[in-house]
Amino acid sequence: MKSPTGTTVNMQAILQSRGDSALQRRIDVLLLVLGMFGLWAAGSLWLGVHALPYPWTSLARLGSLLADPGFYPHIEETGKAFAVALVLAVLGGTVLGILLGIRRLAGDVMEPVLIAVYSVPKISLYPIILLVFGLGISAKIAFGVIHGIIPIVLFTMTAVRNIRPVFLRCIQVHRLGPWAAAWQVLIPAAIPEVVAGLRIGFALTLLGTLLGEMFASQRGLGHLLMMAIERHDVTLIMALAVLLFAFATLASLLLLKWDQHLRKGWQRGD
């Protein structure tokens, strides 16, 4: 039987270990950021500032952009198109993934088709997107959706196929209909894998939205990128790249934390 003193020592050791681990993660992140800035500065020295501006120059340009009120309508335009595209990709990808996961034959037929479509350069489809949706925000949304929906479909389909048999027996025992089974059993059971697919779909939807803005838009971050490319404004290109990189990294970290939390919950449930 452990004494109270021994239990206290063990708890202190656990807390100390967690603190050391958190400190080590912060140090690793700091070293990674410093290393990236070091490589960036070395690349600027090697290639020249006309090809790759220094990090501090790009950050200063980003600061001036954020201080300019005229910059925020571009952020708002991109944000609206991206948000709608992401919602459609998540909802459509989850529904299609569940249907293809339940109907194994349909899933076996469609999986190679989806992978083949996924491998096609999406930019080659943009003229068709423009013909169907025309110029405007709808074309950007559609281009974002076709980039992000397929990974979510594939991850969700795999998750539904790998659901434990006990959940399927619960559906049969309670005689749940298709919608009730999906909402009460299949979606909760597949959520961890759906979130994993969402991490990939998030980045690809953002990429598709930006590409849509680069070729047929008068506003948005993609439009600013294209204008900077045409003017060879490398500092603006790098400033926008830093902004997009920071946003995508933060979102990816939040989704990763959510994914880890869900998987820990599943492990405790087991």
C-alpha positions as CSV (number, residue, x, y, z in Angstrom):
1,M,0.0,0.0,0.0
2,K,1.5,3.3,-1.0
3,S,2.0,6.0,1.6
4,P,0.6,9.5,1.1
5,T,4.2,10.7,0.9
6,G,5.0,8.3,-2.0
7,T,1.8,9.4,-3.8
8,T,2.8,13.0,-3.5
9,V,6.2,12.4,-4.8
10,N,4.8,10.5,-7.8
11,M,2.4,13.3,-8.6
12,Q,5.2,15.9,-8.3
13,A,7.3,13.7,-10.7
14,I,4.4,13.5,-13.2
15,L,3.8,17.3,-13.1
16,Q,7.5,17.9,-13.4
17,S,7.7,15.6,-16.4
18,R,4.7,17.3,-18.1
19,G,6.2,20.7,-17.4
20,D,9.6,19.6,-18.9
21,S,7.8,18.2,-21.9
22,A,5.8,21.5,-22.5
23,L,9.0,23.5,-22.1
24,Q,10.8,21.3,-24.6
25,R,8.0,21.7,-27.1
26,R,8.2,25.5,-26.8
27,I,12.0,25.3,-27.3
28,D,11.6,23.1,-30.3
29,V,9.0,25.5,-31.9
30,L,11.3,28.5,-31.2
31,L,14.3,26.7,-32.7
32,L,12.2,25.7,-35.8
33,V,11.0,29.3,-36.3
34,L,14.6,30.7,-35.9
35,G,15.9,28.0,-38.3
36,M,13.3,29.0,-40.9
37,F,14.1,32.6,-40.6
38,G,17.8,31.8,-40.8
39,L,17.3,29.8,-44.0
40,W,15.2,32.6,-45.4
41,A,17.9,35.2,-44.7
42,A,20.6,32.9,-46.2
43,G,18.4,32.5,-49.3
44,S,18.1,36.2,-49.6
45,L,21.8,36.6,-49.4
46,W,22.4,33.9,-52.0
47,L,19.6,34.8,-54.5
48,G,19.6,38.6,-53.9
49,V,16.9,40.8,-52.4
50,H,15.3,41.3,-55.8
51,A,14.4,37.6,-56.0
52,L,13.9,36.9,-52.3
53,P,13.6,39.9,-49.9
54,Y,14.9,39.6,-46.3
55,P,12.4,38.4,-43.6
56,W,12.3,41.7,-41.8
57,T,11.6,43.5,-45.0
58,S,8.6,41.2,-45.7
59,L,7.4,41.5,-42.2
60,A,7.5,45.3,-42.4
61,R,5.5,45.2,-45.6
62,L,3.0,42.9,-43.9
63,G,2.7,45.4,-41.1
64,S,2.0,48.2,-43.5
65,L,-0.6,46.1,-45.2
66,L,-2.4,45.3,-41.9
67,A,-2.3,49.1,-41.1
68,D,-4.0,49.9,-44.4
69,P,-7.8,50.0,-44.2
70,G,-8.0,49.2,-47.9
71,F,-6.4,45.8,-47.3
72,Y,-9.3,44.4,-45.3
73,P,-11.9,44.2,-48.1
74,H,-9.6,41.8,-49.8
75,I,-9.3,39.7,-46.6
76,E,-13.1,39.8,-46.3
77,E,-13.6,38.7,-49.9
78,T,-11.3,35.8,-49.5
79,G,-12.7,34.9,-46.1
80,K,-16.3,34.7,-47.4
81,A,-15.5,32.6,-50.4
82,F,-13.2,30.3,-48.3
83,A,-15.7,29.9,-45.5
84,V,-18.6,28.9,-47.8
85,A,-16.4,26.6,-49.8
86,L,-15.1,24.9,-46.6
87,V,-18.6,24.4,-45.3
88,L,-19.8,22.9,-48.6
89,A,-16.7,20.6,-48.8
90,V,-17.1,19.4,-45.3
91,L,-20.9,18.7,-45.5
92,G,-20.7,17.3,-49.0
93,G,-17.6,15.2,-48.3
94,T,-19.1,13.8,-45.1
95,V,-22.4,12.9,-46.6
96,L,-20.8,11.3,-49.7
97,G,-18.3,9.5,-47.5
98,I,-20.9,8.0,-45.3
99,L,-23.0,6.8,-48.3
100,L,-20.0,5.3,-50.0
101,G,-18.9,3.7,-46.8
102,I,-22.2,2.1,-46.1
103,R,-22.6,0.9,-49.7
104,R,-19.4,-1.0,-50.0
105,L,-19.9,-1.9,-53.7
106,A,-20.5,1.7,-54.6
107,G,-17.4,2.7,-52.5
108,D,-15.2,0.1,-54.3
109,V,-16.3,1.4,-57.6
110,M,-16.0,5.1,-56.8
111,E,-12.8,5.1,-54.8
112,P,-10.4,4.7,-57.8
113,V,-12.5,7.2,-59.7
114,L,-12.2,9.8,-56.9
115,I,-8.4,9.1,-56.7
116,A,-8.1,9.6,-60.5
117,V,-10.1,12.8,-60.3
118,Y,-8.0,14.0,-57.4
119,S,-4.8,13.5,-59.4
120,V,-6.0,15.7,-62.3
121,P,-4.6,19.2,-62.1
122,K,-7.6,21.3,-61.0
123,I,-6.4,24.4,-62.9
124,S,-7.3,22.6,-66.1
125,L,-10.9,22.5,-65.0
126,Y,-11.1,26.3,-64.3
127,P,-12.4,27.2,-67.8
128,I,-15.3,24.8,-67.2
129,I,-15.9,26.3,-63.8
130,L,-16.0,29.8,-65.3
131,L,-18.5,28.7,-68.0
132,V,-20.8,27.1,-65.4
133,F,-20.6,29.6,-62.6
134,G,-19.4,32.8,-64.4
135,L,-17.2,35.5,-63.0
136,G,-17.7,36.2,-59.3
137,I,-17.6,34.6,-55.9
138,S,-19.5,31.5,-57.0
139,A,-16.6,30.4,-59.3
140,K,-14.1,30.8,-56.4
141,I,-16.3,28.8,-54.1
142,A,-16.8,26.0,-56.6
143,F,-13.0,25.9,-57.3
144,G,-12.3,25.7,-53.5
145,V,-14.9,22.9,-53.1
146,I,-13.5,20.7,-55.8
147,H,-10.0,21.0,-54.2
148,G,-11.1,20.1,-50.7
149,I,-14.1,17.7,-50.9
150,I,-12.3,14.5,-52.2
151,P,-9.9,14.0,-49.2
152,I,-12.9,14.4,-46.8
153,V,-14.9,11.9,-48.9
154,L,-12.0,9.3,-48.8
155,F,-11.3,9.7,-45.1
156,T,-15.0,9.5,-44.1
157,M,-15.6,6.5,-46.3
158,T,-12.6,4.7,-44.8
159,A,-13.8,5.6,-41.3
160,V,-17.3,4.3,-41.9
161,R,-15.9,1.1,-43.3
162,N,-13.7,0.6,-40.2
163,I,-16.5,1.2,-37.6
164,R,-16.5,-1.4,-34.9
165,P,-19.2,-4.1,-35.4
166,V,-20.8,-3.3,-32.1
167,F,-22.0,0.1,-33.4
168,L,-23.6,-1.6,-36.4
169,R,-25.3,-4.1,-34.1
170,C,-26.7,-1.2,-32.1
171,I,-28.2,0.2,-35.3
172,Q,-29.9,-3.1,-36.0
173,V,-31.0,-3.6,-32.4
174,H,-32.6,-0.2,-32.1
175,R,-34.0,-0.4,-35.7
176,L,-32.7,3.0,-36.6
177,G,-33.6,4.5,-39.9
178,P,-30.8,5.7,-42.4
179,W,-30.8,9.3,-41.2
180,A,-31.0,8.4,-37.5
181,A,-28.2,5.8,-37.9
182,A,-26.0,8.3,-39.7
183,W,-26.7,11.2,-37.2
184,Q,-26.6,9.2,-33.9
185,V,-24.1,6.4,-34.7
186,L,-22.1,6.7,-37.9
187,I,-21.0,10.3,-37.8
188,P,-20.0,10.3,-34.1
189,A,-18.0,7.1,-34.7
190,A,-16.3,8.5,-37.8
191,I,-15.6,12.0,-36.4
192,P,-11.9,11.4,-35.6
193,E,-11.1,10.3,-39.1
194,V,-13.3,13.1,-40.5
195,V,-11.3,15.6,-38.6
196,A,-8.1,14.1,-40.0
197,G,-9.5,14.5,-43.5
198,L,-10.7,18.0,-42.6
199,R,-7.1,19.0,-41.9
200,I,-6.1,18.1,-45.5
201,G,-9.3,19.5,-47.0
202,F,-8.9,22.8,-45.1
203,A,-5.6,23.5,-46.7
204,L,-6.7,22.4,-50.2
205,T,-9.9,24.4,-50.0
206,L,-7.9,27.5,-49.1
207,L,-5.5,26.7,-52.0
208,G,-8.4,26.3,-54.5
209,T,-10.1,29.6,-53.3
210,L,-6.8,31.5,-53.8
211,L,-6.2,30.0,-57.2
212,G,-9.8,31.0,-58.2
213,E,-9.1,34.6,-57.1
214,M,-5.8,34.7,-59.1
215,F,-7.5,34.1,-62.4
216,A,-10.9,35.6,-62.3
217,S,-11.4,38.1,-59.6
218,Q,-11.1,41.8,-58.9
219,R,-10.7,41.5,-55.1
220,G,-9.2,39.1,-52.7
221,L,-5.8,37.9,-51.5
222,G,-5.4,35.8,-54.7
223,H,-6.0,38.8,-56.8
224,L,-3.4,40.8,-54.9
225,L,-0.9,38.0,-55.4
226,M,-1.5,38.0,-59.1
227,M,-1.1,41.8,-59.3
228,A,2.1,41.5,-57.3
229,I,3.4,38.8,-59.7
230,E,2.6,41.0,-62.7
231,R,4.4,43.9,-61.2
232,H,7.2,41.8,-59.9
233,D,6.6,43.1,-56.4
234,V,8.4,40.4,-54.6
235,T,8.1,42.0,-51.2
236,L,4.3,42.0,-51.4
237,I,4.3,38.4,-52.6
238,M,6.4,37.3,-49.6
239,A,4.3,39.5,-47.2
240,L,1.1,37.8,-48.4
241,A,2.8,34.4,-48.3
242,V,3.7,35.0,-44.6
243,L,0.1,36.0,-43.8
244,L,-1.3,32.9,-45.5
245,F,1.3,30.6,-44.0
246,A,0.6,31.9,-40.5
247,F,-3.2,31.5,-40.9
248,A,-2.9,28.0,-42.4
249,T,-0.4,26.9,-39.7
250,L,-2.6,28.2,-36.8
251,A,-5.7,26.5,-38.3
252,S,-3.8,23.2,-38.8
253,L,-2.5,23.3,-35.2
254,L,-6.0,23.8,-33.8
255,L,-7.4,21.0,-36.0
256,L,-4.5,18.8,-34.8
257,K,-5.3,19.5,-31.2
258,W,-9.0,18.7,-31.8
259,D,-8.0,15.5,-33.6
260,Q,-5.7,14.5,-30.6
261,H,-8.5,15.3,-28.1
262,L,-11.0,13.1,-30.0
263,R,-8.6,10.2,-30.3
264,K,-7.8,10.4,-26.6
265,G,-11.5,10.3,-25.8
266,W,-11.8,7.2,-28.0
267,Q,-8.9,5.5,-26.2
268,R,-10.5,6.3,-22.8
269,G,-13.8,4.9,-24.1
270,D,-12.0,1.7,-25.1
